[in-house]
């Protein structure tokens, strides 16, 4: 897919105040480590994540998305009434019904004829949302849209910790490793047809590929314990995700280069989904991308799901890593497996 006159005008984000160190998580897991004869320090050594952020207990994810969205509006000098379409793209939602986008739209002041809805596709949700908005702009159905997301990992981390303390199991700990990398944050992306609004990075297009045979590798949800009692769970086959994810990533990267008419060595920078140091090294090596072209936030923010890639891009822009006219690849992958990569000119 290619776009001619679509621009990313603003990237805004919000982060929780509470920083949770990996060492503090391991302190809480100490009885489990002792029961399983595991030395302390393994989690940070494997993942390269020193800390992550958590929202307060009972936090509504719509509040984080509203905050990020308002920052984006303020940065552009516009109001919610200017937004034609609002997509909430997080895995975490306030309720199953209504769409979380409804409360966000109400608080941001969207007009009554704006289109607003939720979209969910694991960690590539925001990238899918960007394509939804870009397509509406290309079709003349919208002039400006916003994609927002907010993820919260506190509850699933605390629930998993309690289950491990009650029943230490090497298999369950292995399946929970990815859970303990989870961070929290919120992001907003404004996309329009106006090249004079905000920073107006050119949204060139993107590609998508899937390996839906691997849909069982990572699951997060609720299971019934007994009548009216449900329990949250998250399990991840980290080795399987790495193996099949890298293979899918290679195919998608080659498709992106072809679709964008780019040569690999001419891609100036990339922003990828934030998982951890092993994932980063393996993916960059497989794609032949020098580490100097990649920007990472996982050491201090962990894996924030849908929020990770666009928030990392926002910070990379703030820090001057992304420069005007850079050819930038956004490399997303999510459970399913779905791989979605976008091309932008900064």
N, C-alpha and C positions, 0 to 999 in steps of 0.2 A: 504494500500500500504506500502511495506517495501523496504528499500534500504540497500545494503550490503557495497558498497564501494563508497559512495558519501559524500562529505564534504563541509561544509560552511567555506570557507577560509578567507573571509573578510566581515566586516560590516562597511560601512562608511556613513557619513551623512553630510549635510550642513543645516544651519539654517539662516533665515533672521536676519538682525541686528535690525530691528524695533520691539520693544516689545509694545504690545497694552494691557493695563490693562482693566479688566472687569469694574472697576469703571469709566474709561473714556468712555466705551461703554454705561454705564448706564447714565452718564452725557448727552451724545448725545440723549439718549432715554427719558430724563426727561419729555419733553412735553407729550410723550405717556403715561408714568407712571402717570402723573398728570391727564390726561384726563380719564384714566381708574381706578384711585384711587388705585394705587399700590405703596407701600412704596419702597424707594430706597434700594438697596443692595440685592434684591431677586435673581438676576442672579448668583452672586457668592455664595450666601447661598445655592442655590439649586444644583449647579454644582460642587462647590469646585474649580473652575478654577479662578485663580487670574489674569493671563495674558496669552497671546498667541503671536506668531510671525506672522508678515505679510511681504511678499515680496513687493518691490516698485511697484508703478503703472506701467502698461504696461510691467511687467516682463514676460519673456518667461520661461515656466516651463522646457523646454529643457535645459536652462542654469543651473538651479539648479541640474538637473539630471547629466549633464556633470560634474559639480563640484564634486558631490558625487562620480561619477564613476571614475574620475581622482584620487581622494583621495584613492579609493580602489586599483587602479592599482599601485599607488606609494607605498602603504603600502606593497604590495606583490612583488614589484620589477619587474613587468611585464609591457607590453604595450598592447594597444588595438589590435595589430596584433595577440596577443595570444588568444583572445576571439573567440570562435567558434559560440556562439549564444548570442544575446542581446535582452532582452525583456523589453520594457517600459510598466509599469503596472499601471500607474496613471489614476485616474478619469479625472483630468485636462490634456488637450493636447494642443499643439500649434495650430493644425488645424485638421479638420476632415480627410483631406488627404493632404500630404502623412503621413505615420506613423511617430510619433514623434521620434521613435527609429532611423529613417534614419539620422536626423541631429545629434543626439547623437553619432551614429556610426561614422559619418563623422568626428566629432570633436575629438573623442577618437582614431581615426585611425584604425578602424576595417578593416580587409582584405576583398577583394571582394567576397570571397566565404563564408563569415560568414552569418549566418541566423539572420535577425533582423526584429522585428515586434512589434506592440502594442497589449496589452491584457487588457481588462477592465472588472472588476467584483466588482464594489463598493469597500468597504474597505478591502476586502480580495485579491485584485488584485496581490499584491506582493507575497503572499503565493501561489496563483495559478501559478505565474511566476516561483517561486522556484520549484514547482512540474514539470512544463514544462521542465525546464533545467535538473532537476534530472532524469526525464524519458529519455531525449535524451542521457544523460551520461550512464544510465543503458542499453540503447539499442545500445550503441557504436556509436551513431551519433555525439557525441561531447565529448571533454575532459574537457573543461572549459567554463563556461557561466557566464553571468552577468544579474541580474535583477535590474532595476533602476526605480525610481518613483520620482515625485515632485508634491506636491499639493499646491494650492494657494487659500486662503479663503477670501482675501481682497475684491474682486469685489462683491461676493455674499453677504457679510456682509454689504457693503456700499449700495448696491442696496436695500437690505431688510430694512435697516434703513430708507432710503428715502421713501420707500413705507409706512412704519409705520407712519412716521411723517406726510405724506400727508393724511393718512386715519387711525387713531388709531382704532384698533379693537382687542378685547380680543381673538377672535378665531384665527386671523392671528398672534398675538403675541405668542399664545400657540403653533401654528404650526411652529413658527420661533425660538423657544427656542434653538433647537439643532443647528441651523445655527450660533447663536452667540457663540457657543462653539468652532467654527472652528479655527484651527491654520494652519500654513504653514511650510513646510520643504521638504527636499529631502533626498533620501537614495539610497545606492547601496549595493547589495549582490552578492558576487562572490562565485560560487559553482563549484567544480571540482571533479575529481577522484583521486587527488594527496594528500595523507595524510601528505606530507612534506611541502606543500605550506601554508604559513601563519599560522594561529592558528588551522585550520583544525578541526573544531567541527564536530562530526559525525552526519550526517543527517539520522536519523533512518527511517523516513517515516511519514505517516499521515492518516487522515480520513476526509471525507467530508459528510455533510448532508444538506438538504435544506428543507424549508417550503415555496414553491413557491406560495402558496395561499396568502401569505402576501406581494406580490410584490408591492402593492399600499401604503405601510406604509411610505416610504420615497422616495421622488422624487426630482431630481435636473436636471434642463435643461433650455430650452428656449421655450417661447410661443409667437406666433404671435399676435401683437397688431393691426397691420394694414399692408397693402402692404409694404414690404421691412423693416418693423420695428418690431424688436423682443425684448423681455424682459426676463432677467434671473430670475429664481425663484427656491426656495428650500422650500419644506414643509415636515414636519416630524410629524407623530403621535407618540410622545415620549412614551406615555403609552402603545400603541400597540406594539411598537418595544421592550420595556422592557418585557412585558408579553410573547410575542411569542418568542422573542430572548432567554430569560432565559430557556424556555421549550426546545427549539432547542439545546441550549448549554448543557443542562443536558444529552440529548441523545448523542450528539457528544462527550462529555467528557467520557462517559461510553464506547463508541466505541473506542476512542483513547486508553484508559487503556487496553482494550481487545486486540487491534491490536499491541500495544507495549509490551504486556505481563507485564504491570506495575501494582503494587498495589498503590492505591491512596496515601497512607501514605508514599510511597517510592519515589514519585515524589518530587525532591528537590526544584525546583523553577518553577514558571510560568511567562510568559510575555503575557499580554492580550491586546486586542484593547483598546485604551484610549478614554473613553467617558466622565466620570465624577464620582464624589464620590458616587452618588446614584446607578449608574450602577455597579460600582466596588463592593460596599458592597453587593448588591443583588446577583450578580453573584457568588462571593466568598462564600457567605452563602449557596446558592443553590447547589454549587459543593462540599461544605464541605472542602474548602481550607483555611488554616490559612492566614491571611493578611501578616504575616511575610515572606511567600513564594512568594509574589507578589511584583513587582517593578512598581511604577507609575511615569509618567511624566506629566500627564494631568494638575496638579496644575499650572505649568508655561508654558506649551506648548499647552494645549488644545487638541482638536481632529484633528489630521492631516490626517485623512482618511487612505489611503493605506500606508502612511509613518509611522504612529504612532507605530505600533507593532515592526517592524524591527529597527526603530530608538531608541525606548525604550530599545530594547535588546542591541543595541550598547552602549548606555549610561550605562546600567546596567553592561555590561562587563567592561567598562572603570572604573566604580566605585568599581569594585571588588565584586559586588553582585553575579554575576555568577562565579562559581569556577570550576576548572578542574574536570572532571568526574561527574559533576552534571547532573542528569536526568532532562531535561528542557522541559516543554510543552509550545508551542506557541498557544494561544487560540484566533483565529480570527473569527469575525462575520461581515457580511455586509448586506446592503439592498438587499432584494430579496425574502425571507431571505436566505442567504447562511452562513453556519458555516464550517470553515475549521481549523482543529487543527493539528499541527505538533509535532513530537517528535525528540529531539536532545540530544546528549551526549556532554556536554561541555568539 
